[in-house]
Amino acid sequence: MNPYDADTHPGPHLVVEVLGVGDVSVPALAHRPGEPLHQAATRVIQAAAALDERHENVLHAVQQAQRLLEGASRSEIGRAQVSYVLLRTALPELGDLLAQQDRAYSQLVESMSDYRRLLPSPEPAQRATNKSHGLGQKTMPDQDDDWAVAGERGLVALEAVAAGGVRFRRTAIGEDPYISREKAQRQDPAIWPQTVQRLVADGLLHQDTTENLYRPGQLLSLTTQGEAALRDGRATTARVSAALGRTTTQTKSGALADSAAVPVARTSPVSSRAR
């Protein structure tokens, strides 16, 4: 669930929808100050705040225009004439504010695109990990987007789609793809749109193209192959966790056994003296 209201905080709302984060702040987007990703995250937060500010200005101008229209609708001729004069000034101002809001929206979309381009890609060794889960099947021999389903990204996406309410969407300005989740929690890992596109191409997810891509977005569901991959991924994860648990237990038991086998040095109560 998006914690930000689109009618009151459109900037943070869009950041949550596109980037899949629960907390719209610089520390939540980047942990190391001074690095390019941290700078990009700062621009995202500033752009989101700017969009909120422009949105408030537009709302104020709309409310003012509504009051003037109400005055013009009354029967008093003098008050109506004054309202019409003020309206001729208020309407161009509203148009300018709407243009500023559109520019702020475009700047936020652009800043989020810059931020996503700076996100680190997984190491090449990690790209083979997901294949053991049945999530890395290639549709082309030279496919170069293995990073999209590396590690646990594919499994995370399948888990979320299985829970329901996951949609593939595009922003109205910029056409940037993003994923929206009805049941998302703050601690949930992000789902990358590239991951979903890869899983759809591999036949693991179905994307309902009969729905509007912008609003409400195209609902995603598991295919039969995707259900099998999810079961395999869960089983593999459980086996790895169990193996790690056994290794930890054996290590601790071995350490205790070794410590018990070592004789304890005793100090003789008789002190040696030179005779």
N, C-alpha and C positions, 0 to 999 in steps of 0.2 A: 504494500500500500504506500503510495506516495504521500509523505507527511506534509507536503506543501500544497496549498490551495492555488490552483491555476488562475483564479479570479483575483486573488490578492497578492500572490507572489509568483508571477509567471516565470521569472528568471530562475530561481531555485527549483521550481517545478520541472522546467525543461532540463536542467542539469541532471536531476534525478532520473528522468525518463531516458535521457540519451546515454549518460555515463553509468547508470545503474548503481549509484552510491546512495546511502541513506542520510549522510550528513554533508551538507553543502558548506564546506570550509576548506581552506588551503591545507591544513594538516591532514584532512581526510583524503585529499587528492594527491598530496606529495609529502613525504616525510623528511626529506633532506633539503634544508634551506640552501640557496645558492645554485643549485643545479638547474639545468634548463627545464626539467619537468616541473619544478617548484615555481619557476617564473611563469610557465604556461598555466599552472593551476591558479596563480594569483590573477592572471588576466581573465580566466574563466569566472572567478568570484567577483571581480570588479565589473565584468560585463553583465553578470546576473543582477548585481545591485543596480547598475545603470538601467537595465530593462525595467526593473521594479519601479525606479524613480520616474521613468518616462510613462509607465503605465498609470501611476498615481496622477501625474499631470493631465493625462488624457481623461481619466475619470472625473477629475475636478472640472475640466473644461466642459465635459458632457453634462455634468450636473448643472453648471451655470447656464448652458444653453437650454436645458429643460426648464429651468425657472423662467427664463426669458420667454420661451414659447408659451408657458402657462399664463404669463402676463399678457401676451399678445392675444390669447384666446378669450380673455375676458371682454366684457361689453364696453368697458370704459375706453373711449376713443383716445384720450390723452395718454393713458398708460400704455395702450397698444402701440401708439406711435413711438414712444420712448423705447419700448421693447424691440421694435423692428430696427431702430437705429443701432441699438446695442448688439443685436443679432448680426448685423452686417459686419461688425467688428469681431464678434466672437467666433463666427464660423470660419473665417480664414485662419484665425489663431488655432482653432481645433484641427484644421487641415495640416498646419505646420507641426503640431504636436504628434499627430498620427504618423507623419513622415519621419519624425525623430524616433518614434517608437519602432517603426519598421527598421530603421538603421540600427537601433540598439539590438533588435532581435537578430539581424544579420551579423552584427559583431559578436554576439554571444555564440551563434552557430559556428562562426569562423574560429573563435577562440577554442571551442570544444573540439573542433576538427584538428587544430594545431596540437592540442593536448593529447589527443588519442594517437597522433602520429609519433609522439615522443614516448609513448608507453613502451617499456622494454619487451623485446621478444624473447621467448624462451631459448635456452641454449640448445644447440643442435642435438646433443645427447638426449634431451628431454623429448624430442619430437617422436622418438620411437616408443616412449612409455605408453602412450594412449593406444597403440596398436594391440597391446595385450588385452585391452578392454573391448576389442571389437569395434572401436570408434574411429579408427584411422584408415578405413578402407578407401582406396583411391579410385576415382573414376577415370583419371588420366595418368599415364605413367610418369609424366614430368610435372605433376601438380606441385606448385610452389607455395601453397597455403597450409602446409602441415602445422605451422605455428598456431593456426586458428583452433585446432583440436588437440594441441599438445597438452601434456600433463593431465589435469582433471577437467579441462574446459569443456570437452565434449560430454563427459559424464554429468557435470553440473548443469549443462543445458538440458540434457535429457531428463534429469531429475525434476527440474523446474517445469518443463513442459508436461511431464506426467502429473504434476500437482495441479495443472490447469491454469488458464488465464494468461498465458504468455502470448504476446502478439509481436509480429514484425511490422515496424512502421518506418515512415520517412518524414523528416521535417518539411514543413510547407515551403520554407526558404532554404535553399542550399541542397535539398534532396538528400541530406545525410541519413543513412539508415540507423535505427536504434531499436532496442527491445524494451517493451513495457511489460510489467508484471503486476497482476492484480493482488497477488498474495505475497509480495516481497516484504522482507523484514530488513531492518538496518544492517544486521550482521550477515545477510546473504551475499555470497560472492557475485560479482557482476557477470552478466552474460553478454558476450561480444556479438554484434550482428554478423561479423565474419564467421563466427563459429556456427551460428544458425544457418547461414547460407551454405557453408560446407556440408553440414548435416543434411540439409535439404537436397543438395546435389548428390550426396552419397546414398540417398534413399532412406535415411533414418528418421527424418521428420517430414510431415506434410504441411504445406503452407496453403491456407484457404485463400486463393486468389480471387474468389468471387466477392470478397469484402474490400472496402475502401482501404487503400494502403496508408492514407494519412490519418483518417479518423473513422472508425475506432482502431484501424490497423487490421492486419491479416492474422487470424488465429492459427496457432501452431498446434499440431498433435503428433503423437508417435505413430509411425508405421509399424507393421508387423516386424520388420527388420529392426526398427528402433527399439521395440519392446524387448526383443531378444538381446540386443546390444546392452540395454539397460540392465537386464538380469545378469548378463555376463560381467558387466562392470561392477555391479554391486557384489557379486560373488568374489571377484578378484580382489576388490578392496577389503572384503571381510577376511579372505585368506591371508593377505599381506598383513593386516592388523593382528591376526592370530599368530602369525609367524613372528612378528616383532615382539608380541607379548611373551611367547615362549622363549625367545632369545634373551629378553630382559630377565625373565625368571631364572633361566639357566645360568646367566652371568652372575646374578646375585648369589645363587646357591653355590656356584663354583668359588666365588670369592670367600663365602663363609667357610666352605670346606677347606680351602687353602689356609685360611687364617687359623682354623682349628688344628691343622696338621703341623703348624710351625711351633716348635717347643718354646716355652716361655723361659727366658733366661732368669735364673734365680741368683740373687746376691747372697753370698755366704755371710752368715752373721759374724764369722771369725775374721778379724782384720789381720792382714799380714803385717808383721813387724820385722824390721831388720834386727837380727840377733847378733 
